[in-house]
Amino acid sequence: MAKTWMAGVALLALIAIGCGSNDGAKQAAGPLKIRMGWGVPEEEVKYVLMKHPEVAPDTGKAYTIKWHQFAGTPLGVQGLAAGTLDCATVGGLSVANGLDKGADVVLLSEMIEERKPNFTTPWMVRKDSGIDSLSDLKGKTVATNAVGGSTDYVQDDYIERKTGLKANVDYKKVEIPFGQMVETVLSGRADMGLFPQPFYGQINATGKVKTMFRLNDSIEPFVQILNGCRRGFVDDHKEAMSKFQSDWVRVTRWVADPANRAKVVAASAAATKIPAHVLDHFLLTDQDYYRPPDGRINTAALQHEWDFFHASGAFKRDLKVSDHVTTLG
């Protein structure tokens, strides 16, 4: 994992040199340019900033945003480490891995969290699979979306604690992207998989599956994704970043207002390419993930995660969340 991380950072650093970088330099006259990483799904604040910048009054005045899409939070963290991004969506584990390897990232806000009574990611099997308990996974095939990712660690740990079964010893583990997870489990090529929204709604509607456990059976609550920025960038542009963060809070409140739900669904559909009628079934309902008021970071929950992943061997340093959270706005 370390070699892959360093190779990714080196490549992004070369891109930064080719494109030119203003790392450490004060912003010239005019709005601050923020190179922002984003992904799919569940980043509604960013989707609204793209589609409805009028909700954020300091957009175009104090700052502008250049959007860069990434297929996963580890690439966003690598972009921050390499200086090709100024801010990016980061995961609870991916940012800890980056910090462990020397990236200097500060966390500004939290986007979603897995906790009761809201939706939390389930691991599911076919009803006709013959699997009635986790012990029945012996000799079976279990799908994970990303080996070494946060849900991968949770999955292996939970199954072993409950049954004693070890991944790739007592059951086979295969890596399957979320976009292919529904078909993989329904076809029988994997016996169990995990299904965040909107994939849960898709497979559950078939009536052919049942839930074996959920993420919050292992860790409750669980911080999933946050917005992080390079510390040096924030320190060099505190006034503009403070206004950006104030706008972020405004957009967070706008997203949470039921009167704006149709516009949020439309903005999400435009950004994610997931049809609006699919999103409308769950987005911003009790079948969606929890979104903290004003995007406040649940530091206690995130620290619990980092302690869990550190103990599991995901990274070496004993990281403290309080060292990497900044308050702006």
PECOR-V236437 format. One record per run of one state. SS is the DSSP state (H for helix, E for strand, C for the rest). FROM is the first residue (numbers start at 1). LEN is the number of residues. If there is no record, write none. Layout:
BEGIN
SS:FROM:LEN / SS:FROM:LEN
END
This chain:
BEGIN
C:1:1 / H:2:18 / C:20:12 / E:32:7 / C:39:5 / H:44:8 / C:52:1 / H:53:3 / C:56:3 / E:59:1 / C:60:3 / E:63:7 / C:70:3 / H:73:10 / C:83:4 / E:87:5 / H:92:9 / C:101:4 / E:105:10 / C:115:7 / E:122:5 / C:127:7 / H:134:4 / C:138:3 / E:141:4 / C:145:5 / H:150:14 / C:164:3 / E:167:1 / C:168:3 / E:171:5 / C:176:2 / H:178:10 / C:188:4 / E:192:4 / C:196:3 / H:199:6 / C:205:4 / E:209:6 / H:215:3 / C:218:4 / E:222:9 / H:231:6 / C:237:1 / H:238:19 / C:257:1 / H:258:15 / C:273:3 / H:276:5 / C:281:9 / E:290:1 / C:291:2 / H:293:3 / C:296:3 / H:299:13 / C:312:9 / H:321:4 / E:325:1 / C:326:4
END
